């Protein structure tokens, strides 16, 4: 039988995992909204003939949004399994690096559209 303090800590950690999962979802939904805004709405309000550039950046933001949602589910499951084992599930540093690079490239793409679009 577990100690009460350990059970309470485990409950708090599971609840924190749920909140973190929802944060992954919020981030994904925000990226999807940015994708729609840049790819579909913004070209209608600019005087440019290069709509394809807006669409490419918009689709890329949408793909990033989907990735955030998928990674959030994977992380939530990994943390739950680790809690069941009494261990820790570290975030894959390669995945983290890939998300950072994608965010930087998309940010630069958005800046490029603002400056040159």
C-alpha positions as CSV (number, residue, x, y, z in Angstrom):
1,X,0.0,0.0,0.0
2,X,1.3,3.5,-0.9
3,X,1.7,6.3,1.6
4,X,-0.9,9.0,1.5
5,X,1.8,11.7,0.5
6,X,2.9,9.6,-2.4
7,X,-0.7,9.0,-3.6
8,X,-1.4,12.8,-3.3
9,X,1.7,13.6,-5.3
10,X,0.8,11.1,-8.0
11,X,-2.7,12.6,-8.2
12,X,-1.3,16.1,-8.6
13,X,1.2,14.9,-11.2
14,X,-1.6,13.2,-13.2
15,X,-3.7,16.4,-13.0
16,X,-0.6,18.4,-14.1
17,X,-0.2,16.0,-17.0
18,X,-3.8,16.7,-18.0
19,X,-3.3,20.5,-17.9
20,X,-0.1,20.1,-20.0
21,X,-2.0,18.0,-22.5
22,X,-4.5,20.7,-22.8
23,X,-1.7,23.3,-23.3
24,X,-0.4,21.2,-26.2
25,X,-3.9,21.3,-27.7
26,X,-4.2,25.1,-27.2
27,X,-0.9,25.6,-28.9
28,X,-1.9,23.3,-31.7
29,X,-5.2,25.2,-32.2
30,X,-3.4,28.5,-32.1
31,X,-1.1,27.3,-34.9
32,X,-4.0,26.1,-36.9
33,X,-5.7,29.5,-36.5
34,X,-2.6,31.3,-37.6
35,X,-2.4,28.9,-40.6
36,X,-5.9,29.8,-41.7
37,X,-5.3,33.5,-41.1
38,X,-2.1,33.6,-43.1
39,X,-3.0,31.1,-45.8
40,X,-6.6,32.1,-46.4
41,X,-7.6,35.4,-44.9
42,X,-4.5,37.5,-45.2
43,X,-4.1,37.2,-49.0
44,X,-7.6,38.7,-49.5
45,X,-6.4,41.9,-47.6
46,X,-3.1,42.4,-49.4
47,X,-2.3,43.8,-52.8
48,X,0.1,41.0,-53.9
49,X,0.0,38.5,-56.6
50,X,2.1,35.9,-54.7
51,X,-0.8,34.2,-52.9
52,X,1.1,30.9,-53.1
53,X,3.6,32.2,-50.5
54,X,0.9,32.9,-48.0
55,X,-0.7,29.6,-48.7
56,X,2.6,27.7,-48.2
57,X,3.3,29.4,-44.9
58,X,-0.4,28.9,-43.8
59,X,-0.2,25.2,-44.6
60,X,3.1,24.9,-42.7
61,X,1.6,26.5,-39.6
62,X,-1.4,24.2,-39.9
63,X,0.9,21.1,-40.1
64,X,2.8,22.4,-37.1
65,X,-0.6,22.8,-35.3
66,X,-1.4,19.1,-36.1
67,X,2.0,18.1,-34.9
68,X,1.5,19.9,-31.5
69,X,-1.8,18.0,-31.0
70,X,-0.2,14.7,-31.9
71,X,2.9,15.2,-29.8
72,X,0.6,16.3,-26.9
73,X,-1.2,13.0,-27.0
74,X,2.0,11.0,-27.2
75,X,3.5,13.0,-24.3
76,X,0.4,12.5,-22.1
77,X,0.4,8.8,-22.7
78,X,4.2,8.5,-22.0
79,X,3.8,10.4,-18.8
80,X,0.9,8.3,-17.7
81,X,2.8,5.1,-18.4
82,X,5.8,6.4,-16.6
83,X,3.7,7.3,-13.5
84,X,2.3,3.8,-13.6
85,X,5.8,2.4,-13.5
86,X,6.9,5.0,-10.9
87,X,9.4,6.5,-13.3
88,X,9.9,9.7,-15.4
89,X,9.2,10.2,-19.1
90,X,11.7,12.8,-20.5
91,X,10.8,14.8,-23.6
92,X,12.7,13.6,-26.6
93,X,15.4,16.3,-27.3
94,X,15.3,15.6,-31.0
95,X,11.6,16.3,-31.1
96,X,12.0,19.4,-29.1
97,X,14.7,20.7,-31.4
98,X,12.5,19.9,-34.4
99,X,9.6,21.9,-33.0
100,X,11.9,24.8,-32.2
101,X,13.4,24.8,-35.7
102,X,9.9,24.6,-37.2
103,X,8.8,27.5,-35.1
104,X,11.8,29.6,-36.0
105,X,11.4,28.9,-39.7
106,X,7.7,29.7,-39.7
107,X,8.4,32.9,-37.7
108,X,10.9,33.9,-40.3
109,X,8.4,33.1,-43.0
110,X,5.7,35.2,-41.4
111,X,8.2,38.1,-41.1
112,X,9.1,37.7,-44.7
113,X,5.4,37.9,-45.7
114,X,5.1,41.1,-43.6
115,X,8.1,42.7,-45.2
116,X,8.0,41.5,-48.8
117,X,4.3,40.4,-49.2
